Amino acid sequence: MAIIKFEQKGLMEFTSAFGSFSFYEYASPSKVVLWLASIFSGIILCVIAYTSTAILSSLLFKGYGKLSSAEKIEWNNRGFSTFHALFVSSASFYLIILSDVFNVNSHDDVVIIKSSRLSDTVLGISTGYFLTDLAMILWSFPALGGLEYVLHHGLSIGSITLSLLTGQAHIYILMVLFSESTTPFVNLRWYLDIAGLKSSKLYIWNGVALFFGWLVARIFLFMFLFYHIWTRLVEVKEVFLFGMYTLIMVPSVLAVLNIFWFWKIAKGMVKTLTKAKHNK
């Protein structure tokens, strides 16, 4: 049973069977404003991208007007999905590889508790995206995705929110978000399919790129993530107990989903290449 204690100076402490943690020192008023503004911005950007996709598609693609209402909704939905994927994968790459935020040699703090205003902003915008996309999935269920997508988005929202509130595990959340870099290939595959271009060279090469991209960004990267956690287990234990369980369990569930989807992608690629070979 969880208990929330309010102590002197407004300290809010959450105590449960999984350990205790406080939000007061990290969740300052300015940070709360930043989080809310970022989440709201993420939702607004999704709406803008959705509307822009509809307008541009109607002007540039003759076949868009012939799509059914359900197909147009998914077409536009994949528009803001692609936008989010490009944004969050680029931001994650910058924060983890190019910036000094998570450089173990640049600060005295352990990497598990490192964060920045930019990482807070990126996680907030991504939360806004997952909330918007989940709302659309549930509204038109199961047209935009089945229960596995609901599980994926639910876990993403929960883990990102927990990371924001505590300022911990940003590096691992960003690693997982980088895996969204495969989403544009998934969406392009759907676009080409719906446009009747499954036999085109672009469809074939996109399928090959998706296979190898998924292998790197969602299989090998997750293997590295678990290796990174294992080699820094002492630091990981600095996280409150519930956070540590979340850090281990959520990527594990996502890894299983990624393997399941990778198996389907591999089957689809083999089928496409075999068909293309026979058509020569």
N, C-alpha and C positions, 0 to 999 in steps of 0.2 A: 504494500500500500504506500502510495506516495504522499509526502507531506511537504507543504510549502511554508517556510518560516519567514516572517518579516521581522528583522532585528533593527538595531539602532542604525541611524544614518541611511535608512531606506534599503539596507542590504536584503536582497531576496535570495534565499538559499533553498534549493530543491533537494530533498532527501528521499531516497528510496532504497529498495533492497539492492540496487545496483550502484550504490555509492551516493556521494553528495557533491554538489558544485554550486557556485554562486555566479550570478550574472551582473552584479552591481558594478564591479570595477571595469569590466570589459564593455558591458552594454550601457555606455554613457548616453545621455540624451542626444548628443550629436551623431553617435553611431546609429541609434534607433531611427533618427531622421534620414540618415544616409541609406539604411536598409530599406525603409519604406519607400523612399524616393526611387531607389534602384529597382525594387520589385514592381512598382507602379510604372516606371519607365519601360521595363521589360514587357509588361502587358500592352502598353501603348505602342511600342515598336512592333509587337506582333500584329496588332490591329492595322497599323500603317502598312506593314509588309503584306498582309492578307489582301488589303484593298488595292495596293499597288500591283500585286500579282494579277488580280482580276482585271484591272484597267489595262496594263501592258499586254496581257495575254489576249485580250479582246482586240487589241490594235495590231499585234504582231503575228498572231497565230489564227489562221482562218478556221481551223478545226475546233477552236475553243468554243465558238458559238453553238456547235453541234453537240457538245457534251450535255449529258443529263445534269439535273440539278445536283444530285449526289456527287457526280464526277467533278463538277465545278468546285464544290465545297472542298473535296479532297485535293484538287489541283491547287487551289489557293492556300489550303492548309500546309501543303508541302512547300509552298513559297516561303512562308515565314519559318518553317522548320529548317529550310536550307539557310536562310539568313542567320538564324540563331546558331546553327552548326558552324558556319564560317566565322562568326564573331567569337564564339566561346572557345573554339579550338585555337584560333589565332591568339586570343588573350591568354589562354592557358600556356601555350608554347612560350609566349613572351615572359610571363611571370615565372615559369619554372626554369627555362633555359637561358633567356637573355638578361633578365633582371637579377638583382642581388637579394631579392626578398627571401628566397629559400636557399641561398648560398650558405653552406655550413661554416664557411671560413670568414664570412663577413659580419657575423653577429655572435654574441655570447649565448643567445637563447637557443634552446633545442629546436630542431626543425619542426617538430610536431605542433608547437604553439606559435609559430611565425605566421604573420598576416600583414596586410597593408590595406590602405583605403581603396586601392585599385582592386585587390582581391575581393574585398567586401562588396565593391560595386559589381564586379563580374558575377559573383555568386548571387547577388540580389537580382540582377537582370535575368540570369538563368532561371532563378526561382519563378520570376514572372512569366517566363516562357513556358515552363513545365505546368504551371497553374492554368495558363490559357489553353495549352494543348490538351491537358487532362480534361478540362471543362468541355472542350469540343468532342473529345473521344467519348465521354460519358453521355453527352447530349445526343450524339448520333450513333451510339453503341449498337452493333459492333462494326459499323461501316468503316471507321477510321482505325480500327485496331481492336484486338480481343483482350482477354484478361491479362495476357502477358505484358501488354502495353500499359494497362492500368497499374500492374505491379511495378513495372519499371519506373513509371512516372511517380508513383506513390513513394517508392524507396528513394528516388532522387530528391523529391521535395523534402522528405523527412530528414535525410542526411545533410542536405545543404543547409536547411534551417538550423539544425543542431550545430553545425559547424559555424554558422554566422553568429548564433547566440553566445557561443563559448569562445570563439576566436581560435579554435583548435582544428587540426587536421586539414587546413586549407590546401596544403600541398597534395594530399591524397584525393580530395574532392576535385581539384583541378586536373589531376592525372586522369580521373574517370571522365571528366567533362571533355578532355582532349579526344576521347574515343568518338565524340560526336562528329569528328572530321570525316567519318565514313558516310554520314547521312546524305551529303549531296550526291554521292554515287547511287545510294538507294533510291533517292527521289528522281534522279535522272533516268534510272532504269524504269521506274513507274511511268514517267512522262513519255518515254520512247514507246513503251508498251501500249499506253492508251492512245498514242498517236499512230499506231499501226506500223511502227518501225522496228519490230523485233528482229527482222532479218538484215538490218543495216549493220555496217561495220562499226558504227559508233556504239550500237547496243552491245556488240560482242566485246569490243575493247573496254567499254565501261564495266561489263561483267567481270573481265579479268582484273581490272583496276580495283573493283569492289572486293574481289576475293583476296588479293594481296594487301589491300588497305585494311580490310577487316582482320586479316591475320596479324598484321603489325599493331594496329591501334586498339584492337579489342581482345586479342589473344596474348601476343607477346607482351604488350604493355601491362596487362593485368598480371601476367607472370612476374614482371619486374616489380609491380606494385606490391605483391605479396612478399617478394624477396626483400624489397626495401623495408617493409614493415618488420619482417623477421630479423633483419640485421640491425634494426633500431628498436628492438623490443623494449629495451630499458626506457627509451624516450616515449614509446607508445604507452607504457604503463603510467606515464605522467598524466595521461588523460584520465578523467573520472571514469569509473568502472563501466557505466552504461555506454559512455562514448567509446570505450575500447571494444566492447562487444559489438556496437554498431559498426565500428571501423573494420572489424573482421567479417561480420555477417553480411552486411549490405554488399560489399564488393564480391563476396562469394556467391550470393544469389545472382547478381548481375553477370558474373562470369559464367554461370550455368546457362543463363539466357543467351549470352553471347555465343557460347558453344553450340547451343541449339540452333540459333539463327545462322551460324557459320556453316553448319551441316547442310542447311537448306540452300544457302548461297553456293556451296560447293556442288551440290546436286544440280542446281540450276545452271551453273557455269559448264559443267560437263555435258549436260543435255544440249546447251546452246552450241558449244564447240563441236559436238558430234553431229548435230544437224547441219551446221555450216560446212563441215567437212564432206558430208554426203551430198550437199547441194552444189559442190564444185564441179 
